[in-house]
């Protein structure tokens, strides 16, 4: 991935945050979230009262979610520079990034389905709303692993001039630890651990946005580092073939002398 492509991919992190709040808050009016305590009829009225806004807002979020793919790919490129040829953290980052995108897109699709027939059965609309909110906030394992491998890669950088500041590794550890309150939304319909609560919603949404914003700035810094401290050029197949041929030629005289000496020895016998 070239320098310019990496920069564009990094800036998509800023774009995602802006589009997320535009679609989720400004258009769909999902902030604050509808309480999990609301009954089926109240949820139906919520969707019926802003059907077009929910459809448009979720469409924006579904499209914006895909922007995280190149963002994660650019991060993987920088992690690969740190790890080198054997790079398990990089490949873990790629897989977690793919999961993250699905976890952002599929809940929006469920909200779209709920808004598609707002005149339908209130129980079905409520279940679709539950099916969106619970995984949207409650599936945190892949994001936690993603943050840990990013932090581990940063701390693993032993180059004289590292691509990321060392504090960035601890920052990623600290951020993902703050995601854990969202794991309790399956048990509570009220209070700070409900999906509209202080810890499971307000803390998570702003911490997640801060995570993406700060890591985008860090990623841009790492790309600039690559510009000023370019990696050693990888050897091509032609280079390797030339080295093999050179080694073969260097060994040929020795081999010839050895064969000749052996022949003379046999004649003397």
N, C-alpha and C positions, 0 to 999 in steps of 0.2 A: 504494500500500500504506500503510495507516494506521499510526500510531505503535504502537498496541497489537498489531496484526498483526505488525509488524516485531519487536517484543520477543518475542512467542511464537515466531516463526520463528528468532530468534537463540538462544533457550534450547534449541531442538532440537539445537543443536550439542553442548551438554552431555549431552543425552539420548542422542545417537548414540554418543558415547564410552563412556558407561556401559553401554549395551546391547551394543556391540561386544565389550567385554571380558567381559561376562556370558555372551554366547552363544559367543564364540570360545574363551575361556579357561575360564570356570567350568563350562560345560555340555558343549561339544563336546570340550574338552580338546585343543585344537589348539596349545596353548602348553606346552612348546616344540613346534614343528612336527615331524612325522615326517620323518626324514632322507631326502633324495632318493637316498641310497645303498641304502635298503631294497629288498629284492627283492619280486616280485609276491605271494608267499605272506605275507610279513611285513606288507605293506600291507593285504592281505585280512584278516589277523588284527586289525590296528589298527581297521578299520571294523567287523568282527564283534564286537570287544570292547566297543564303545560305540556301537552302532547307534542306539539311541534318543536318546542324548545328542547325537550328531552331527546327527540329524534335527531335534531341537528347537533346538539351538544355531544351526544354519544357517537355520532358519525365523525365529528372532529376528533374525539378522543381515540376512536378506533384507527383512524388514519395516522394520528400523531404517535400512537403506540409503536408503530413500525419504525419510527425514527430512532428508537433505541437500538435497533439492530446494528446500523453502522457505528453508532456511538460505542457500543460494546465491542465491536470489531476493532475500532481504533485503540481502545484500551488493551485489547488482546495483543495488538501489534507491539505496543510499548512493553507489555509484560513479557512478550517473547524476546525482546531485546535484552531484558534482564536475565531471563532464565537460560537462553541459548537453545541448543538443539533439543535437549531433554527438558520438556516444559509442561509438566502436569498441571500447574496452576493456570497456565494460559488456556489449556483445553477445557479445564473446569470453568473458567470464566466464559468461554464461548458457549458452553452448554447452559450455564446459568442465565446468560443473556438471552438465549433463545426462549427459555422458560419464562423469564421476566416479561417478554413481549406478549406471550400467550396469556399470562396472568393479568396483563393490562387490557387486552383486547376482549377476551371472552366475557368478563362481567359486563362490559359495554354492550355486547351482543345480546345478553339476557335482558338488560334494560330496554334495548331496542324491541325485543319481542314483547315485553310487557306493554310498551307504548304503541305497539302495532295495532292492538285491539283493545283500546281503553274502555270500551263499552262491554267487555267480556266479563266472565265470572270473577268476582272479587277475590275468591280464594286462590284462583290460578294466578292472578296478577300479583297477589301478595307472595305466593311461593316463588314466582320468578324474581321478584324484588329481593327475597331472601337469598335465592340462588346467585344473585349478583353480588350483594354486599358481603356475604360471608367469605367467599373465596377472594374477593377483591382486597380485603384487609387481612383475612385470616391465613392465607397461604404465604408464609413468611420464610420458610426454610430455604428456598433457593436464593432469596435476596440476602439472607444471613450468610450463606456459604459464599455468595458472590463478593460481599463486602470483606469477608475474611481472606479470601484468596487474593483480592486486590491489595489488602493491607500486608499480607505475607510477602507478596512479590515486591512491594515497595521496600520492606525491611530487608529483603534478601539481596538487594542491589549493592554489590561490593565494589563497584567501579569507583575510581578516584573522584569522579564528578558524577554523582547519581542523577537519574532522570527526575526523580521526585524528592522533595524534602522528607526527611525521616518522620517528621510529625504527621505526615499524610497517612502513613501506615497505621498509626495509633488512632487517627481520626476515623478511618474506615472501621476499625474494630469498635470504637465507641459508638458510632452511628448505628451500626447494625444491632448492637446490644439494646438500643432503645426501641427496636421493632417488636420486642417480645410481648409487651402488653397487648398487642393485637391478637395474640394466640388465645386470649380468654373471651373473645367476642362470642364464641359458641356457647358460653355458659351464662351470659348476662344479657338482659334486655333493658336494664337501667343502670345508671351509675357510670363511673369513669371507664369501665371495661366494656360497656356496650358499644356498638359500632358508631354511635354518635357521641360517645363519651370523651372526656378530657384526655385520657391516656391512649385509648384505642383509635381515636379519630384525630383530634386536634393536634396532639403530639406527633402522631405518625405522619400525617400529611405534610406538615411543615418540616419535620426532620428529613423525610424522604426528598422533598424538594430541595432542601439545603444540601443534602448529600449529592444530588445530581449537579447542582450549581457549582459547589466547591470542587467536585471531582472533574467537572468540565474545565474549570480554570487550571487545575493541576494537569489535566491531559494536554491542554494547549501549551503549558510550560514544558511538558515532556517532549512534545513535537518540536518545539524550539530547541530543546537540548539536542535532539537528533540532528537538527540543522547545523548546530555549532560543534557537535561531537559525533560526526558520522561514524557508523559502524564499519568495521573492516569488510571490504567487498567479499562476498561469498565466491568460492571457487566454482567455476563452471565445469561442465563435463570435459570440455576441450583442455582446460587447465589440468585437470586430474589425469587425462590421457597423456598429456605431455610429460607430467611428472613420472608416470609409470614407465613411459618409453625411456626417459632419462635414466631411471633406476636400472632398467633392463640393460641399457648400454654400459652403464658403470659396472655391472656385475658380469657382463659377457667376457671381458678379457681375463678376469679372475677364473671364470669357469673354464675358458679355453686353456689357460695355463695348467689348471688342475687336471684336465683331461689329458694334455700332452705329457705331463709328468707321470701320470699313471701308466700311459702307453709305454714310455721309456722303461719304467720299472718292470713292467711285464716282459719286455724284450730281454732285459738283463737276467731275469729269472730263467 
